[in-house]
Amino acid sequence: MELSTIFKSLSDKTRFQIVMRLLKRSYCVGGLARVLNVSEAAISQHIKILKKANLIEGEKNGYFMHYKVKRDVLENVAQALLNLAAIELLLDKKCQQADLSPCKLCNRA
């Protein structure tokens, strides 16, 4: 999982809204287009990007493809962010720069 790809895919307002909607229930392209007031063609392009980032998946339901969020992927992203925050806290404890003296680890001001 490439975090930067996932963050980039979620940085677009419409794609973020799509994911938020899909967390509540599955939708087809037409349904998303109606609730978000966006064309079906635009929704299809956003879906393509979200699928490439591995954030959503489709399931055939009659004539329509219904999309849902891959929650396990979101959970992995959340865990990766928590791990990143833990590393930052660990480094911060070793590298206190509240005063403006050089850091004892890296000698940078």
N, CA, C and O atoms as a GROMACS GRO file, in nm:
protein
  436
    1MET      N    1   0.085  -0.118   0.000
    1MET     CA    2   0.000   0.000   0.000
    1MET      C    3   0.089   0.124   0.000
    1MET      O    4   0.173   0.141   0.089
    2GLU      N    5   0.072   0.208  -0.098
    2GLU     CA    6   0.147   0.331  -0.109
    2GLU      C    7   0.064   0.443  -0.048
    2GLU      O    8  -0.037   0.485  -0.105
    3LEU      N    9   0.108   0.492   0.068
    3LEU     CA   10   0.031   0.596   0.138
    3LEU      C   11   0.012   0.721   0.055
    3LEU      O   12  -0.095   0.782   0.056
    4SER      N   13   0.116   0.762  -0.017
    4SER     CA   14   0.104   0.885  -0.095
    4SER      C   15  -0.004   0.872  -0.203
    4SER      O   16  -0.072   0.970  -0.233
    5THR      N   17  -0.019   0.754  -0.262
    5THR     CA   18  -0.123   0.732  -0.362
    5THR      C   19  -0.261   0.744  -0.299
    5THR      O   20  -0.352   0.804  -0.356
    6ILE      N   21  -0.276   0.687  -0.182
    6ILE     CA   22  -0.404   0.693  -0.112
    6ILE      C   23  -0.436   0.836  -0.072
    6ILE      O   24  -0.548   0.883  -0.092
    7PHE      N   25  -0.338   0.907  -0.015
    7PHE     CA   26  -0.362   1.046   0.026
    7PHE      C   27  -0.394   1.134  -0.095
    7PHE      O   28  -0.481   1.221  -0.087
    8LYS      N   29  -0.324   1.111  -0.204
    8LYS     CA   30  -0.351   1.189  -0.324
    8LYS      C   31  -0.492   1.163  -0.375
    8LYS      O   32  -0.561   1.256  -0.418
    9SER      N   33  -0.534   1.038  -0.371
    9SER     CA   34  -0.669   1.006  -0.419
    9SER      C   35  -0.776   1.068  -0.330
    9SER      O   36  -0.884   1.105  -0.378
   10LEU      N   37  -0.749   1.081  -0.202
   10LEU     CA   38  -0.846   1.139  -0.108
   10LEU      C   39  -0.837   1.291  -0.101
   10LEU      O   40  -0.923   1.355  -0.040
   11SER      N   41  -0.736   1.350  -0.162
   11SER     CA   42  -0.719   1.495  -0.152
   11SER      C   43  -0.821   1.572  -0.236
   11SER      O   44  -0.843   1.691  -0.213
   12ASP      N   45  -0.882   1.505  -0.331
   12ASP     CA   46  -0.987   1.570  -0.411
   12ASP      C   47  -1.117   1.568  -0.332
   12ASP      O   48  -1.156   1.464  -0.278
   13LYS      N   49  -1.184   1.682  -0.325
   13LYS     CA   50  -1.307   1.696  -0.246
   13LYS      C   51  -1.414   1.596  -0.288
   13LYS      O   52  -1.478   1.534  -0.203
   14THR      N   53  -1.435   1.581  -0.418
   14THR     CA   54  -1.539   1.490  -0.466
   14THR      C   55  -1.506   1.345  -0.432
   14THR      O   56  -1.594   1.270  -0.390
   15ARG      N   57  -1.381   1.306  -0.449
   15ARG     CA   58  -1.342   1.168  -0.415
   15ARG      C   59  -1.357   1.144  -0.265
   15ARG      O   60  -1.398   1.036  -0.223
   16PHE      N   61  -1.322   1.244  -0.186
   16PHE     CA   62  -1.339   1.230  -0.041
   16PHE      C   63  -1.488   1.213  -0.007
   16PHE      O   64  -1.523   1.130   0.077
   17GLN      N   65  -1.574   1.291  -0.072
   17GLN     CA   66  -1.718   1.279  -0.050
   17GLN      C   67  -1.769   1.142  -0.095
   17GLN      O   68  -1.857   1.084  -0.031
   18ILE      N   69  -1.716   1.091  -0.203
   18ILE     CA   70  -1.755   0.957  -0.249
   18ILE      C   71  -1.721   0.854  -0.142
   18ILE      O   72  -1.805   0.770  -0.108
   19VAL      N   73  -1.601   0.860  -0.089
   19VAL     CA   74  -1.560   0.764   0.014
   19VAL      C   75  -1.648   0.779   0.137
   19VAL      O   76  -1.690   0.679   0.196
   20MET      N   77  -1.677   0.902   0.177
   20MET     CA   78  -1.763   0.923   0.294
   20MET      C   79  -1.903   0.863   0.271
   20MET      O   80  -1.959   0.802   0.361
   21ARG      N   81  -1.957   0.881   0.152
   21ARG     CA   82  -2.088   0.822   0.119
   21ARG      C   83  -2.081   0.671   0.120
   21ARG      O   84  -2.170   0.604   0.172
   22LEU      N   85  -1.974   0.617   0.062
   22LEU     CA   86  -1.961   0.472   0.052
   22LEU      C   87  -1.933   0.405   0.187
   22LEU      O   88  -1.953   0.285   0.202
   23LEU      N   89  -1.889   0.482   0.283
   23LEU     CA   90  -1.872   0.426   0.418
   23LEU      C   91  -2.007   0.398   0.483
   23LEU      O   92  -2.018   0.313   0.572
   24LYS      N   93  -2.109   0.470   0.439
   24LYS     CA   94  -2.244   0.454   0.496
   24LYS      C   95  -2.323   0.344   0.428
   24LYS      O   96  -2.398   0.271   0.492
   25ARG      N   97  -2.305   0.331   0.294
   25ARG     CA   98  -2.375   0.228   0.217
   25ARG      C   99  -2.313   0.220   0.079
   25ARG      O  100  -2.237   0.308   0.038
   26SER      N  101  -2.345   0.113   0.006
   26SER     CA  102  -2.293   0.101  -0.130
   26SER      C  103  -2.380   0.183  -0.225
   26SER      O  104  -2.500   0.203  -0.202
   27TYR      N  105  -2.317   0.229  -0.333
   27TYR     CA  106  -2.386   0.307  -0.435
   27TYR      C  107  -2.338   0.262  -0.572
   27TYR      O  108  -2.228   0.210  -0.588
   28CYS      N  109  -2.425   0.282  -0.671
   28CYS     CA  110  -2.383   0.269  -0.811
   28CYS      C  111  -2.340   0.408  -0.858
   28CYS      O  112  -2.359   0.507  -0.786
   29VAL      N  113  -2.282   0.416  -0.976
   29VAL     CA  114  -2.234   0.544  -1.029
   29VAL      C  115  -2.348   0.645  -1.038
   29VAL      O  116  -2.332   0.761  -1.000
   30GLY      N  117  -2.463   0.601  -1.089
   30GLY     CA  118  -2.578   0.691  -1.103
   30GLY      C  119  -2.625   0.745  -0.969
   30GLY      O  120  -2.660   0.863  -0.959
   31GLY      N  121  -2.627   0.660  -0.868
   31GLY     CA  122  -2.669   0.704  -0.735
   31GLY      C  123  -2.573   0.805  -0.676
   31GLY      O  124  -2.615   0.905  -0.618
   32LEU      N  125  -2.444   0.780  -0.693
   32LEU     CA  126  -2.345   0.878  -0.645
   32LEU      C  127  -2.356   1.010  -0.719
   32LEU      O  128  -2.344   1.117  -0.660
   33ALA      N  129  -2.379   1.001  -0.849
   33ALA     CA  130  -2.394   1.123  -0.931
   33ALA      C  131  -2.511   1.206  -0.881
   33ALA      O  132  -2.500   1.329  -0.871
   34ARG      N  133  -2.622   1.142  -0.848
   34ARG     CA  134  -2.740   1.215  -0.800
   34ARG      C  135  -2.716   1.278  -0.664
   34ARG      O  136  -2.746   1.396  -0.645
   35VAL      N  137  -2.662   1.201  -0.568
   35VAL     CA  138  -2.648   1.256  -0.433
   35VAL      C  139  -2.538   1.362  -0.424
   35VAL      O  140  -2.542   1.449  -0.338
   36LEU      N  141  -2.439   1.353  -0.513
   36LEU     CA  142  -2.329   1.451  -0.510
   36LEU      C  143  -2.347   1.561  -0.614
   36LEU      O  144  -2.267   1.655  -0.620
   37ASN      N  145  -2.451   1.550  -0.696
   37ASN     CA  146  -2.480   1.650  -0.799
   37ASN      C  147  -2.360   1.669  -0.894
   37ASN      O  148  -2.316   1.781  -0.921
   38VAL      N  149  -2.309   1.555  -0.942
   38VAL     CA  150  -2.196   1.551  -1.033
   38VAL      C  151  -2.236   1.459  -1.148
   38VAL      O  152  -2.318   1.369  -1.130
   39SER      N  153  -2.179   1.479  -1.266
   39SER     CA  154  -2.214   1.393  -1.379
   39SER      C  155  -2.166   1.250  -1.356
   39SER      O  156  -2.070   1.226  -1.282
   40GLU      N  157  -2.235   1.156  -1.420
   40GLU     CA  158  -2.194   1.016  -1.409
   40GLU      C  159  -2.055   0.995  -1.466
   40GLU      O  160  -1.978   0.914  -1.415
   41ALA      N  161  -2.022   1.067  -1.572
   41ALA     CA  162  -1.889   1.054  -1.632
   41ALA      C  163  -1.781   1.097  -1.532
   41ALA      O  164  -1.677   1.032  -1.522
   42ALA      N  165  -1.806   1.204  -1.460
   42ALA     CA  166  -1.709   1.251  -1.360
   42ALA      C  167  -1.696   1.149  -1.246
   42ALA      O  168  -1.586   1.120  -1.201
   43ILE      N  169  -1.809   1.097  -1.202
   43ILE     CA  170  -1.807   0.996  -1.095
   43ILE      C  171  -1.726   0.874  -1.141
   43ILE      O  172  -1.647   0.820  -1.065
   44SER      N  173  -1.746   0.833  -1.265
   44SER     CA  174  -1.673   0.717  -1.318
   44SER      C  175  -1.522   0.742  -1.315
   44SER      O  176  -1.445   0.651  -1.281
   45GLN      N  177  -1.480   0.861  -1.349
   45GLN     CA  178  -1.337   0.894  -1.344
   45GLN      C  179  -1.284   0.892  -1.201
   45GLN      O  180  -1.174   0.843  -1.176
   46HIS      N  181  -1.363   0.944  -1.108
   46HIS     CA  182  -1.322   0.943  -0.968
   46HIS      C  183  -1.315   0.799  -0.914
   46HIS      O  184  -1.224   0.764  -0.840
   47ILE      N  185  -1.413   0.718  -0.953
   47ILE     CA  186  -1.416   0.576  -0.912
   47ILE      C  187  -1.289   0.506  -0.962
   47ILE      O  188  -1.228   0.427  -0.890
   48LYS      N  189  -1.251   0.535  -1.084
   48LYS     CA  190  -1.131   0.474  -1.142
   48LYS      C  191  -1.008   0.504  -1.056
   48LYS      O  192  -0.926   0.416  -1.031
   49ILE      N  193  -0.994   0.628  -1.012
   49ILE     CA  194  -0.880   0.669  -0.929
   49ILE      C  195  -0.886   0.602  -0.792
   49ILE      O  196  -0.784   0.556  -0.740
   50LEU      N  197  -1.005   0.596  -0.733
   50LEU     CA  198  -1.020   0.534  -0.602
   50LEU      C  199  -0.994   0.383  -0.608
   50LEU      O  200  -0.938   0.326  -0.514
   51LYS      N  201  -1.033   0.320  -0.718
   51LYS     CA  202  -1.004   0.178  -0.735
   51LYS      C  203  -0.855   0.154  -0.753
   51LYS      O  204  -0.800   0.059  -0.699
   52LYS      N  205  -0.790   0.242  -0.830
   52LYS     CA  206  -0.646   0.229  -0.851
   52LYS      C  207  -0.570   0.243  -0.719
   52LYS      O  208  -0.466   0.179  -0.699
   53ALA      N  209  -0.622   0.327  -0.629
   53ALA     CA  210  -0.561   0.343  -0.497
   53ALA      C  211  -0.600   0.230  -0.402
   53ALA      O  212  -0.557   0.226  -0.287
   54ASN      N  213  -0.683   0.136  -0.452
   54ASN     CA  214  -0.726   0.020  -0.376
   54ASN      C  215  -0.817   0.057  -0.257
   54ASN      O  216  -0.824  -0.017  -0.159
   55LEU      N  217  -0.885   0.171  -0.266
   55LEU     CA  218  -0.973   0.215  -0.158
   55LEU      C  219  -1.116   0.163  -0.170
   55LEU      O  220  -1.186   0.150  -0.069
   56ILE      N  221  -1.159   0.134  -0.291
   56ILE     CA  222  -1.295   0.086  -0.310
   56ILE      C  223  -1.294  -0.036  -0.400
   56ILE      O  224  -1.197  -0.063  -0.471
   57GLU      N  225  -1.406  -0.109  -0.396
   57GLU     CA  226  -1.424  -0.224  -0.484
   57GLU      C  227  -1.568  -0.226  -0.531
   57GLU      O  228  -1.658  -0.175  -0.464
   58GLY      N  229  -1.589  -0.287  -0.646
   58GLY     CA  230  -1.723  -0.296  -0.702
   58GLY      C  231  -1.777  -0.438  -0.694
   58GLY      O  232  -1.704  -0.536  -0.697
   59GLU      N  233  -1.909  -0.443  -0.685
   59GLU     CA  234  -1.977  -0.572  -0.682
   59GLU      C  235  -2.100  -0.561  -0.772
   59GLU      O  236  -2.182  -0.470  -0.756
   60LYS      N  237  -2.112  -0.653  -0.865
   60LYS     CA  238  -2.224  -0.653  -0.958
   60LYS      C  239  -2.353  -0.680  -0.882
   60LYS      O  240  -2.362  -0.777  -0.805
   61ASN      N  241  -2.453  -0.593  -0.904
   61ASN     CA  242  -2.583  -0.609  -0.839
   61ASN      C  243  -2.689  -0.587  -0.947
   61ASN      O  244  -2.727  -0.474  -0.975
   62GLY      N  245  -2.735  -0.696  -1.007
   62GLY     CA  246  -2.826  -0.685  -1.120
   62GLY      C  247  -2.752  -0.629  -1.240
   62GLY      O  248  -2.648  -0.682  -1.280
   63TYR      N  249  -2.805  -0.521  -1.298
   63TYR     CA  250  -2.740  -0.457  -1.412
   63TYR      C  251  -2.633  -0.356  -1.370
   63TYR      O  252  -2.558  -0.306  -1.454
   64PHE      N  253  -2.627  -0.327  -1.244
   64PHE     CA  254  -2.542  -0.218  -1.197
   64PHE      C  255  -2.424  -0.269  -1.114
   64PHE      O  256  -2.432  -0.374  -1.050
   65MET      N  257  -2.316  -0.191  -1.116
   65MET     CA  258  -2.202  -0.216  -1.030
   65MET      C  259  -2.217  -0.126  -0.908
   65MET      O  260  -2.228  -0.004  -0.921
   66HIS      N  261  -2.218  -0.187  -0.792
   66HIS     CA  262  -2.227  -0.110  -0.667
   66HIS      C  263  -2.090  -0.110  -0.601
   66HIS      O  264  -2.022  -0.213  -0.595
   67TYR      N  265  -2.051   0.005  -0.551
   67TYR     CA  266  -1.918   0.022  -0.494
   67TYR      C  267  -1.925   0.036  -0.344
   67TYR      O  268  -2.022   0.089  -0.288
   68LYS      N  269  -1.821  -0.013  -0.279
   68LYS     CA  270  -1.809   0.000  -0.134
   68LYS      C  271  -1.663   0.024  -0.098
   68LYS      O  272  -1.573  -0.008  -0.176
   69VAL      N  273  -1.642   0.079   0.019
   69VAL     CA  274  -1.506   0.108   0.067
   69VAL      C  275  -1.443  -0.021   0.119
   69VAL      O  276  -1.509  -0.103   0.183
   70LYS      N  277  -1.316  -0.037   0.089
   70LYS     CA  278  -1.240  -0.148   0.144
   70LYS      C  279  -1.189  -0.104   0.283
   70LYS      O  280  -1.083  -0.045   0.296
   71ARG      N  281  -1.268  -0.135   0.382
   71ARG     CA  282  -1.240  -0.087   0.518
   71ARG      C  283  -1.106  -0.135   0.572
   71ARG      O  284  -1.040  -0.064   0.648
   72ASP      N  285  -1.064  -0.253   0.532
   72ASP     CA  286  -0.935  -0.303   0.578
   72ASP      C  287  -0.821  -0.213   0.530
   72ASP      O  288  -0.723  -0.194   0.600
   73VAL      N  289  -0.835  -0.159   0.410
   73VAL     CA  290  -0.733  -0.068   0.358
   73VAL      C  291  -0.732   0.061   0.440
   73VAL      O  292  -0.625   0.111   0.476
   74LEU      N  293  -0.849   0.115   0.471
   74LEU     CA  294  -0.856   0.235   0.555
   74LEU      C  295  -0.798   0.210   0.694
   74LEU      O  296  -0.730   0.296   0.750
   75GLU      N  297  -0.825   0.092   0.748
   75GLU     CA  298  -0.768   0.057   0.879
   75GLU      C  299  -0.616   0.050   0.872
   75GLU      O  300  -0.548   0.093   0.966
   76ASN      N  301  -0.562  -0.003   0.764
   76ASN     CA  302  -0.416  -0.009   0.747
   76ASN      C  303  -0.356   0.130   0.735
   76ASN      O  304  -0.248   0.156   0.788
   77VAL      N  305  -0.426   0.220   0.665
   77VAL     CA  306  -0.380   0.358   0.653
   77VAL      C  307  -0.380   0.424   0.791
   77VAL      O  308  -0.284   0.492   0.828
   78ALA      N  309  -0.487   0.403   0.867
   78ALA     CA  310  -0.496   0.460   1.001
   78ALA      C  311  -0.382   0.408   1.089
   78ALA      O  312  -0.322   0.484   1.165
   79GLN      N  313  -0.353   0.278   1.080
   79GLN     CA  314  -0.245   0.221   1.159
   79GLN      C  315  -0.110   0.277   1.117
   79GLN      O  316  -0.025   0.304   1.201
   80ALA      N  317  -0.091   0.294   0.987
   80ALA     CA  318   0.034   0.352   0.937
   80ALA      C  319   0.053   0.494   0.989
   80ALA      O  320   0.164   0.533   1.024
   81LEU      N  321  -0.055   0.571   0.996
   81LEU     CA  322  -0.047   0.707   1.050
   81LEU      C  323  -0.015   0.705   1.199
   81LEU      O  324   0.064   0.786   1.248
   82LEU      N  325  -0.077   0.611   1.272
   82LEU     CA  326  -0.047   0.598   1.415
   82LEU      C  327   0.100   0.560   1.437
   82LEU      O  328   0.166   0.612   1.527
   83ASN      N  329   0.150   0.470   1.354
   83ASN     CA  330   0.290   0.431   1.363
   83ASN      C  331   0.382   0.549   1.334
   83ASN      O  332   0.483   0.568   1.401
   84LEU      N  333   0.346   0.628   1.234
   84LEU     CA  334   0.423   0.747   1.200
   84LEU      C  335   0.424   0.846   1.316
   84LEU      O  336   0.527   0.904   1.349
   85ALA      N  337   0.308   0.865   1.378
   85ALA     CA  338   0.299   0.955   1.493
   85ALA      C  339   0.383   0.904   1.610
   85ALA      O  340   0.445   0.983   1.681
   86ALA      N  341   0.386   0.773   1.630
   86ALA     CA  342   0.465   0.715   1.738
   86ALA      C  343   0.613   0.737   1.714
   86ALA      O  344   0.688   0.768   1.807
   87ILE      N  345   0.657   0.722   1.589
   87ILE     CA  346   0.798   0.747   1.556
   87ILE      C  347   0.832   0.893   1.583
   87ILE      O  348   0.937   0.924   1.639
   88GLU      N  349   0.742   0.983   1.543
   88GLU     CA  350   0.764   1.126   1.565
   88GLU      C  351   0.775   1.156   1.714
   88GLU      O  352   0.859   1.236   1.755
   89LEU      N  353   0.690   1.094   1.795
   89LEU     CA  354   0.696   1.116   1.940
   89LEU      C  355   0.828   1.064   1.996
   89LEU      O  356   0.889   1.129   2.081
   90LEU      N  357   0.870   0.949   1.950
   90LEU     CA  358   0.996   0.891   1.996
   90LEU      C  359   1.113   0.982   1.960
   90LEU      O  360   1.199   1.010   2.044
   91LEU      N  361   1.115   1.029   1.837
   91LEU     CA  362   1.222   1.120   1.795
   91LEU      C  363   1.216   1.251   1.871
   91LEU      O  364   1.319   1.308   1.907
   92ASP      N  365   1.095   1.300   1.895
   92ASP     CA  366   1.078   1.427   1.964
   92ASP      C  367   1.133   1.419   2.106
   92ASP      O  368   1.191   1.516   2.156
   93LYS      N  369   1.116   1.305   2.173
   93LYS     CA  370   1.168   1.289   2.309
   93LYS      C  371   1.320   1.290   2.310
   93LYS      O  372   1.382   1.335   2.407
   94LYS      N  373   1.381   1.238   2.201
   94LYS     CA  374   1.526   1.235   2.193
   94LYS      C  375   1.583   1.367   2.143
   94LYS      O  376   1.701   1.395   2.164
   95CYS      N  377   1.502   1.447   2.079
   95CYS     CA  378   1.550   1.567   2.013
   95CYS      C  379   1.467   1.688   2.057
   95CYS      O  380   1.392   1.744   1.978
   96GLN      N  381   1.480   1.726   2.181
   96GLN     CA  382   1.406   1.840   2.233
   96GLN      C  383   1.471   1.968   2.184
   96GLN      O  384   1.587   1.996   2.214
   97GLN      N  385   1.395   2.045   2.108
   97GLN     CA  386   1.449   2.170   2.057
   97GLN      C  387   1.365   2.289   2.103
   97GLN      O  388   1.350   2.387   2.030
   98ALA      N  389   1.313   2.281   2.224
   98ALA     CA  390   1.234   2.391   2.275
   98ALA      C  391   1.323   2.516   2.286
   98ALA      O  392   1.280   2.626   2.254
   99ASP      N  393   1.445   2.496   2.333
   99ASP     CA  394   1.539   2.609   2.328
   99ASP      C  395   1.605   2.605   2.191
   99ASP      O  396   1.593   2.506   2.120
  100LEU      N  397   1.673   2.708   2.153
  100LEU     CA  398   1.729   2.718   2.019
  100LEU      C  399   1.872   2.667   2.009
  100LEU      O  400   1.942   2.695   1.911
  101SER      N  401   1.917   2.592   2.109
  101SER     CA  402   2.051   2.534   2.101
  101SER      C  403   2.050   2.417   2.003
  101SER      O  404   1.944   2.360   1.976
  102PRO      N  405   2.167   2.381   1.949
  102PRO     CA  406   2.173   2.271   1.852
  102PRO      C  407   2.125   2.140   1.914
  102PRO      O  408   2.143   2.115   2.034
  103CYS      N  409   2.065   2.057   1.832
  103CYS     CA  410   2.018   1.927   1.875
  103CYS      C  411   2.139   1.841   1.912
  103CYS      O  412   2.241   1.842   1.843
  104LYS      N  413   2.126   1.767   2.022
  104LYS     CA  414   2.237   1.683   2.066
  104LYS      C  415   2.257   1.560   1.978
  104LYS      O  416   2.365   1.500   1.978
  105LEU      N  417   2.155   1.521   1.905
  105LEU     CA  418   2.166   1.406   1.815
  105LEU      C  419   2.223   1.442   1.679
  105LEU      O  420   2.309   1.372   1.626
  106CYS      N  421   2.175   1.551   1.622
  106CYS     CA  422   2.213   1.582   1.484
  106CYS      C  423   2.293   1.712   1.470
  106CYS      O  424   2.338   1.744   1.360
  107ASN      N  425   2.312   1.784   1.576
  107ASN     CA  426   2.388   1.910   1.578
  107ASN      C  427   2.327   2.020   1.488
  107ASN      O  428   2.396   2.115   1.451
  108ARG      N  429   2.201   2.006   1.455
  108ARG     CA  430   2.137   2.111   1.375
  108ARG      C  431   2.056   2.202   1.467
  108ARG      O  432   1.996   2.158   1.565
  109ALA      N  433   2.057   2.328   1.432
  109ALA     CA  434   1.982   2.426   1.512
  109ALA      C  435   1.838   2.428   1.470
  109ALA      O  436   1.759   2.505   1.525
   0.00000   0.00000   0.00000
